[in-house]
Amino acid sequence: MPDSQISASRGGVRLARGASPWLLPTVATAALSLARSRRSGRWAAVAVPTTALAAGMLWFFRDPEREITQGRVISPADGVVQSIMPWKDGRTRVAIFMSPLNVHVNRAPLAGTVTSVEHIPGGFVPAFNKESENNERVVWHFDTELGDIEMVQIAGAVARRIVPYIPQGTKVEQGERIGLIRFGSRVDIYLPEGADVAVEVGQATTAGVTRIDRD
């Protein structure tokens, strides 16, 4: 799906698809309070926090263009590597924690075909908590040149909505926008058996830019 169909531009600021339910009411309230603040000191008092909140929303839902890095597996999310864990089946899970200040749009870690997109209900504890393993999440599987690659978007205490952009059966390019987690949380990427991890715990990642594995 072309990027023009999964994001929009408002006043020169590129915004993530899926931001409207949060952004539009906030901006409308800010605009109304600013307009009425010229006549009323009470509305002026309201205009300050609502305008600040609207500006924050614009920042939270920004969707910048990226020059996609060449490599086998690239980061699906902006954030910080929270953990790197060998899995029982030989894969390695790289967990990336996304704060509310990060870009919330996630990207395809490899080129391939989306073989499944599964929504799993769950809780909403903070994503850095061990109990977040049971949080609401969306599990993606991609058929790629490396075989099946799994990616999981995990909701957190603030992020209560995961918005997939593309359905099962879609062919994606590496680095293509595939979904949004409102207000951050966590994204896990499972590297195939034998892959050498190129990042370390505490390292900052940029979706579409940071290389996750090493040749």
C-alpha positions, 0 to 999 in steps of 0.5 A, a space after each residue: 500500500 502506498 505511503 500516501 494512503 497510510 498517512 496524511 499531511 496537515 499544514 506541512 506536518 506529516 501525520 501518522 494514519 490513525 491519529 485522527 481520533 485523538 488529534 482532531 478533537 484536541 486541535 478543534 478544542 484548542 482552536 475554539 479556545 484560542 478564538 474565544 480567548 480574545 473576548 474572555 479571560 476565562 477562555 484564555 486560561 483554557 487556551 494555554 493548556 489546550 494549545 500545548 496539548 494540541 502541539 504535543 499531539 502533533 509531535 506525538 503523531 509525527 511521521 517523518 520520512 526516512 532513508 531506508 538502510 540496506 540490510 537483512 533486518 532493520 529496526 521496526 521501531 524507534 526506541 531503545 533496546 530493552 532486552 535481547 533474549 535467546 528463544 527456546 526454538 533457536 530464535 533471538 527476541 529483540 525487544 524495543 521499548 517506545 516512549 511517548 516521545 518516540 515516533 509511533 509508526 512501525 515499519 516492516 523489518 524485511 521485504 516480504 509478504 504478510 502471512 498473518 496479522 493477529 490481534 490478541 486481547 490482554 492487559 495494559 501494564 507498563 511495557 517495561 514491566 515483565 507482566 507486559 508479556 500478557 498485554 494487548 498485542 498484534 502479532 505479525 508474520 512475514 514470509 521473507 528471504 530469511 523465512 518466517 519472521 515474527 514481529 509483535 506490537 505490544 500495547 502499554 499503560 498509555 497505549 490502548 490502541 494498535 492500528 495495523 495499516 495493512 492486511 494479511 496477504 500484502 506484499 511489503 517493501 523493507 522499511 514500509 510503514 505497516 502500523 501504529 501504536 498510539 503513544 508508544 509501548 514496545 515492539 519485539 522482533 524475532 531474529 531467525 536461528 543463527 542470526 548475529 545480533 548487531 544491537 545491544 541493550 540500551 542502544 537507541 534504534 530508529 525505524 527503517 534505519 538501525 540495522 538489527 542483525 549483522 552479516 
